[in-house]
């Protein structure tokens, strides 16, 4: 299947259509809203579901060299990609070093929601993936934050106190704790445990994802509305360039590890995604000088919609090439 066919198929899937509905509602200034408490509950559900599914898959398949190699590759990507992003931003935009470092951290870390959407895309396409890729996702969240702080320190904008705060923030980050915790529960209880919670974890998953992406569309639309006022064209264009660059690095990593098409697609997606939950929470403490209007507009307002609508089919296609699919 060509990238165009994959893109058309993805655009007509219910989760993407609900995201586009939320985006449209915000752009036309509709009063459609989803309460923050409900959005938080939906995100907790998705983290629990994807974590338990991954843990149960590990319990069934066991821990092997490919899993360990994939985690190592993911961590290396998370450390490296912010350096690449920082170099790009400093070369082609007028962003101050602290903003460039903050943005770079977002593009080295990952978006769990994009990862969840990718798992649904490949499932609908009938492409198998290793459930333990959720462990790779969890491993890729934190290293990029440390790289971002090192980049900021190198440019003279971070302090030792900020470093200590960052370590504490990353160590107890809610999304990481819940994802890894659910993964561990799934690994301990295995397939029998998943069967017991299937009516809650498996059956409603797609519907919950649709509602959550509706809320993400509303947030992304809000960021897009303010983008032209906050950022210049080169900075905005970086929101499209950086995920593609990350995808190319992810493709190389997937090829080196020897992943199958489904797992390769997830690895590429992780490398191409940009955090808008974990990293902003950490950098509010570590780099308070960095402007959320810059890094959230790029990660949530530009890159997230791009990945969800156009990027995911392209990444599946890339995975097919390196995996021989």
N, C-alpha and C positions, 0 to 999 in steps of 0.2 A: 504494500500500500504506500502511495506517495505521501510526502509531507502535507500536500494540499488536501488529499482525501482524509488524512488523519486529523487535520485541523478542522475540516468541516464536520467530521464525526464528533469531535470534542466539543465544538461550539453548540451542537444540538443536544448535548447531554444535559439532564436536569440540573446538576450542581452548577454548571457554567451558566446556564440560562437564568438561574436564580441570582447568581452573582451579577450578571448583566442587568437584571431587573433592579437590584439595589443600586447599581451604578447609575442607571437611568433616572431612578427616583430622586437621587441626590442632585444630579446635574440639572433636573428641571425644578428643583427646590420643593419637592413634595414633602408633606409633613409625616411621611412614613418613617417610623422609628421602631427599634427593638430595644427594650429596656436593658441596661447594662448588666443587671443581675441575670437575666436570661442568657445574654451573650456569654457571660462568664460560665454559666452552667453548661452551655453547649460546648465550650472549649474544653472544660474539664471532662465531659463525656468523651469527646474525640480523643483526648490524650489517654484516657483509661482504655478505650476500645482498641486503639492502635497498639498500645503497649501490651495489653493482654494477648492480642493476636500474635504479636511478634514473639513473646515469651513462650506461648504454647507451641509455636513453630520450632523454636530452638529445642524445646523439650522433646519434640518428636524427631527432629533431625540430628540433634547433638551438636556440640561445639567442634568445629573443624578448622583446618588451616585457612580455608577461604574466608570464613567469618573473621578470623583474627587479622588476616591480610586486608580485608575490606575496612575494618575499624582503623587499622594503622593508616591506610590510604586516606580515609575520611579525616582523621586528625591532622595529617600532613596538609591536606587541602585547606582545612580550617585555619591553620597557621599561615599558609602561603598566600591564599587569595586576598587577604586584606593588604598585603604588601603590593600586589599587582594593582589592586583598586586604588590604593593611595598614590602610587606612581602615576596612574592614568589621570586621576582627579587633579593632581598638582600640575600635570603637564598641560592639560587641555581646558581646565576651568580656573576661575579666580577665587575658588573657595579658600578661606584661611586654613592653615594646617590643622587646627583643632577640629574644624568641621570635616575636612577631608579624612582625618583619622577616624572620626565617629562614623562617617558613611562607610569607610573601608571595613570597619568592624561588622557592620550589618551585612556586607556582601561576602564575608568569610563565614559567618554563622548561617543558620538555616531557618527556613519557615516550616514549622511542623504542619501548618494547614496546607501549604503547597505540597508537602510530602504526602499527606493524607489524600489530597485530590489526585495526585499521581497514582497512588495505589488503586484508587477507584477507576481511573482511566485504563490502566493496564488490565484490571480485572474484567472490565466490560469488553476489552479487546480479546480476552481469553489468553492473555500472556501471563505465565507463571512467574512469581518472584519469591525470593527467599524471605521468610517472615522475619528473620533476624536483621534485616536491613534497618529495622527500627532502632537497634542498638547502635548502628552506624550514625543514624540521625542524632541520637542522644549524645554520642561522643563528639559530634561536630559543633555543638552549640557553644561551648565555652572557650575553646582555644582562640577563636577569632577575637574575642573580647580582650584577651591578654595581649594579642598582637596589636590591637587598636591602641591600647594604653601605652605600649612600647613605642609605637609610632608617634603618639602625642608627646611622650617624654622626650623622644629624640628631637622633636620640634620645640621643646621647652614649654609645653602647656600642661603637663601632668605633674603631680607631686607624689611624694612617698605616702602621704596620708590617703590620697586617692587610691593608690595601689592596694593598701590594706582594706579599704572599704570595698574595693572591687572583688577581692578574694572572698570576703564574707558574702557579698551579694550573689556571686556565682555559685558558691557552695550551697546556698539554700534557695536558689531560684525555684519557684513553684513548678514551672513547666518541666524542668529537668527532674526534680524530685518525683513528681507524679508519673512522668513517662517511664523513668527507670523503675519506680516502685511497681507500677502496673506490669511492666515487662518481667520483673522478678516474680510477681504473683502468678503470671501466666506460665513462667518456666517451672515453678514449683508445682502448680496444680495440673499443668499439661492439658491434654485433650479432654479428659473427664471434667476438669474445671471449666473449660470453655463451653462444653455441652450444657453445663448447669446454668451458665449465665447467657447463653445464646439468645434467649428472647429479649434480653436487654442490650447486649453488646453487638450482636450480629444483625438481627432482623431490622432494627430501627436505624441502622448506621447511615444509610443513604439519605433517609428523610432528615435526620439531624444535620447531616452535612449540607443539605440544600438550605435549611434555615440559617445555618451558621454563615454560609457563603452569601446569603442575602444580606446579612448584617455586615460582612466584609465589603460587599459592594457599596453599601452606604458610606462606610468609612473611607474607602478608596475614592469615591466620588467627592467627598468633602476635601480630601487632599488635592485632587486634581483641580478643583475650583480655585484653590489658593495658589496653585503651582506657578502660574504665569506671573503672579505678583511677587513671589518670593525668590524665584530662581531664573537664571538666564538659560538660553537655548542649549548651550553646551552642557550645562549641568543637568538639564532635563534629559538630554540625549544620553547621558551616562546611565540613566535608569534603564535604557534598552541595551546599551553596549555591554555593561558589566555582567548581566546574566548570561549573555552569549559567550563572553570570555570565560566565565566560570564553567559553563557547559562544556567548552572545549577541554579545559583542564580535567573536568569530571569524566569526560569520554576517555582521555588518556589513562586516568586512574582505573576506570572500569576495565579497560583493555589489559592493563598490566596485571590486575588481580585475576582476570579471566572470568568475569561475571557473565551469567546468562542474560538474555535480552531484558527480562523484567527487572532483575536486580540492577543491571547496568542503567536502565532508564531511571531507576530511583536514585542511583549514585549521581547521575548527570543532573537530575532535578535538584538534589541537595546542593550540589556545587553551584547551580544556577540561581538558587533561591536567595532571598534576603530576609533576615529577621526583622520583625516589627513588634515583637513582644519581649523576648528575653534580653536582647541587646539594649533596647531603649531603657528598660528597667535598670540594667547595670550601669549604663553610661550616665544616667541621671545623677548617680552617686559619684562615679569616677571622673566624668568629664562634664561638669555642670555648665561649662562655658560653651559647649557645643549646642547648636540650635536644633531643637526637634523639628522645626518647620522645614529644615533642610533634609535631615536623614529620614524622617517619617514620610515626607512627600515622595522621596525617591523610592524607598523600599515598599511602602504600602500603596502610594498613589500611582506609581509608574510601573515598577517591576512586578508587583503582585498581579495586576490585571494582565500585563504582557505574558507572564508565565502561564497564567490560568487559561488564557484564550489561544495564544499562539505558541508559546514556549513548549508546553507539555507534548503536543504532537511532534514537534521538531525533535525533542529529546528522545522520545520513543523511537523515532526514525533513526537518529544517530545510534541509539543502542542496538538497533537491528543491524546496522552496518558493522559495528565493532564485534558484535556477538555472532555475526554470520546468520542473523535471522532474516 
